[in-house]
Amino acid sequence: MEPTRALGETDWAAHRPAVFGAAYRILGSVAEAEDVTQDVWLRAAAADLSGVRDLRAWLVTVAARTSYNVLKSARVRRETYVGPWLPEPLPTGPDAAAPVLVDESVGTAMLVLMERLTPAERVAFVLHDVFDFPFAGVADVLGATPAAARKLASRARTRVRADGERPRASRAETERVLRAFKAAAEAGDIAGLVELLHPDAVYVGDGGGKAVAARRPVRGPETIAVLAVRSVRNARPDTVRLVEVGGQPALAAYRGGVPVWLDTVDVADGRLTAVRRLANPDKLGPLAALGHI
């Protein structure tokens, strides 16, 4: 008889980022991903892992299966959500509380695109395209056949690429445009903001019914510029500064050290093509620590 094998702290520390990363990509919520991660830890700590050959894959599988169940129940809540839905931000970079696998799949733009997928499509996309799971492994999580898992991943990939294949600005260019956007908004410079916004720019606000935010997407540089100036005047933040969220530069506003809003953006050809403002206080918790740096 083989001796039992328990999950050691060293192994868990090595694989925890992958567990959290899978859960966050599937759920788009830091709080829910942390809950899933804790659940995986408890299950793994109580399990006999002597027959597990690939511990990372086993842990990510448990995380994905748990997240899939959470996502299916969360769909009901999101269908009744007030106004547009944006993901809970994941602080990354040197100021982040914990390391996580960072690539474009944890960026706000990608998570918004993935929100349009069905729960099964989202899980299949994350496991196969991000974590390189074979379709048999994806099928095991979804309770489907490998052929069905392949179709789900393919459909998800097609939908994501159709919406997401746009030129990506460099980090330096995004930071430059964000700094200019911040300066113009604080100065009340409507004309300067219009110059920074693409003619087809879109503004999406998520207040969740708990903070002032546009209930529908707003289009057009002039209207977005007025909104940007008005929000600074009304909210009166103590500071607005660059942070890193999902591996990308963003702007976070604070008042008394408490986050007021977060702007994530898309930039192309030196102009803002999308501004996504998260103002729902229930989702801004992960940014609280960054306000005191």
N, C-alpha and C positions, 0 to 999 in steps of 0.2 A: 504493500500500500504506500502510495506517495504521501509525503508529509504535506500538511496543509500550508498554503501560502497566503499571508495576509498582506494588505496594502501598506507599504511603509511610507513614512513621511517624505523621504527623498523622492520616491516614485511619484507620489501625489504632487509634490512641488514641481516636478518636471512636466507633468501632464495636465495640471490644473488649467494653464492658459488655453490649451486646446479644448478642454471641457467647457470652460466659460465662453470661449470664442465660438464654438458650435451653437451653444444655447443662445448667445446674443444675436448671432446672425439669423437664427430661426425666429426669435421672438421680438427683436428690436427693442428690448427693454433691459436695462442694466439690473433693475430690481428683480425682475422675473428670472433673468439669467443667473443671478447670484443665488436665488432660491433653488434653481435646478442644480447648480453646482454643489450646493450644500447637500442636496438630496443624493446626488451621485456619490459624494464622499461618504455619506452614511451607509449607502448600499454597498459600496466597494469595501468599506472598512469591516462590514459584517460578512462579506462573502469569502468563500474559499477560491482563491485565484490560481490554484496549482495547475489547472488545466488551461489557463489563458496563455496563449502564445504571444499575442500582440496586445499589450496592456493599453496602449494609447487607443487603439481601435475599439477595444472593449469599453473603455470609459466614454469615448465619444459616442458609441452606439447607445449606451444607457442615457447619455445626455440628450441625444437626438430623439430617442423614443419618448422620454419624459417631456421634452420641449414640444414635440408633435401633439401630445395630449393637451398640454397647456394652450398651445396655439389654437387648437380646434375650439376650446371653450372660450378663449379670448376673442374669437371672431364675433361672437354674439355681442360682446361689449363694444367692440370697435364699430359694429354696424350702427350702434346708437350713439356713437361718439359725436359731440357737438363740434361741428366744423371740420376742417382738414385734420388728418392725423399725421404727426411726425414722430420718428423714433426717439426714445430716450437717449441722450447723448452719452457717448463713451469717451471720457478723457483719455488721451494717449500722450506719448512723448514723455519728457523728463519730469513733468509735474504730475503724471498719473500715479494713482495709489498702487497699482499693480500692473505688471506687464501683461500683454495679451497679443495674440497673433494679429498683426496689423497689415491689411492690404485694402484695396478698394472695396472689398466686399463688406467692410464695416463702416464705410463712408455713408453719410446721410443720403446722398443721391441714390446709391445702390439699394439701401434699405427701403427707401420710398418706392423704388421700382419693384422690389421683392414683395412689398405689401400688396401688390396687385395680383400676386400669384395665389393659387389655392394652397392650403396648408401642405398637402402632399407634394405639390410642385416645388414649394419652397424648401422642404426637407430634402427632396431629391436633388435639387440644385446645389444646396449647401454641402451635402455629403459627397456628391460625385464631383462637382466642378471646383469646390474649394478644398475639400479634404481628400479627394482622390479615392473615394470608396468604390469598390467594384459594385456593379448593379445588384449582385446577389446580397451584398451587405445592406444596400439601400432598401431592397425588397424586404429584408428581414425586419427593418425598422417600421416600414409602412404596412406590413402584412399583405404584401402584394407579390406578384411574380417578377422575376428579373426583367422580363420583356415589358411589363407594365411600368416598372421603375425607369427603364430606359426611355420610354415614351414620355413619362412625366418630366424627366430631366431635360429631354430634348425640347419639349414644349416650353418649359420654363426658360431655357437658354434662348430660344427664339424670341420670346416675349421681352426678356431683359435686354437682349441685343437690339431689338427693334426700337426700344425706347431710350437706350443708353449709349448708343454709338455716336458720341459727339466728341469733338476735339477737347482734350484735357489740357488746361493751362498748367504751367509748371508751378511748383510751390512758391517760388520767388514772385512770379507774376500774380498769383492769387493773393499773396500777402500785400503786394504793392497796391492792388486794387482795393483790398479791404481797408488798408490804412487811409487811402484817399476817400473811400466811402464814409468811414468814421469821421474824418475831418470835415467833410462837406456837410454831413448830417448834423454835427455838433455846431457848425457855423451857420446853419440854416440856409446853406447855399443850394437852392433848388436847381439853378442852371448847372452848377457843377455836378450835382447828382445825376441830372438828365444825361450829361455827357458820359458818365460812367456806366449808364444802363443801356443795354442793347435794345434796339427798337422793339424786339419781340420778348423783352424780359417779362418774367412772371414772378409775382410775390405770393408766397403761401404762408399763412399765419396759423399757428396752433395754440389756442388759448384754452381748449378743452372746456369752454363754458365757465372757466375760473379766472380768466384774465382777458383783458381787452385784446382782441385780435380779429382780423378780417375773417368772416365766416365762409368766404369763397375766395378762390384765387383771384388776384388782382393783376391786370395786364396793362402795360404801357409805362414808359419812363416817367412821364409827368405825374401820373397818379401815384406811382411807387415813391417818387421823390418827395411828394407832399406827405405821404404816410411816414417816411423815414424821419423827416424833420419834426412832424407832429408828435411822434412817439418819444423822441428825445425831450421835447418840451413838456410833455405830459408826465412821463415816468421820472424825469430828473435823476438819472443814475449818477452815482458818485464817480464812477469810472466805467469806461468801455475799453476792453483790451483784447489783444490777440491771444487766443488759446488754441490748443490742438485737440480736435475731436474726430474720432474715427480715422486718425492718421492724416487729417487735413486741417489747414488753418481755418479758424472761425473767429467771430467776434462775440464776446460775452459781456453783458452789461450787469453791473452790480450796484446795489444801494445798501449801505451799511453792511457790506460783506455778504449780502444775500443776493443770489442771482436773480435778475429781473427778466432777462431774455437772452437767447442765443441765436445768432445769425450764422447759418451755414449757406454757402453760395456755390454757384457754378460760374466759371469765367471762361470766356472764349474771345480771342482777338482783343484782349485788353479791356473787355466790357463784361459787366454782370449779366448773365442770361437768366439766372434764377437766384432769388433771395428767399430762404426758408427761415421764418422767425418762429422759434419755439418759446412761448411765454407761459405755458401751463406750469404752474408752480409744482405740481405733483411730479413733473418729469425733470425738473432742474436740479434736483438734489445732488446728482453726481458732480455738478460744477461748484458746489458750495465751498469745498476745500480750496479750490483754485482762487477764490475771491480773497483769500487771506495771505496770498503769496506776495 
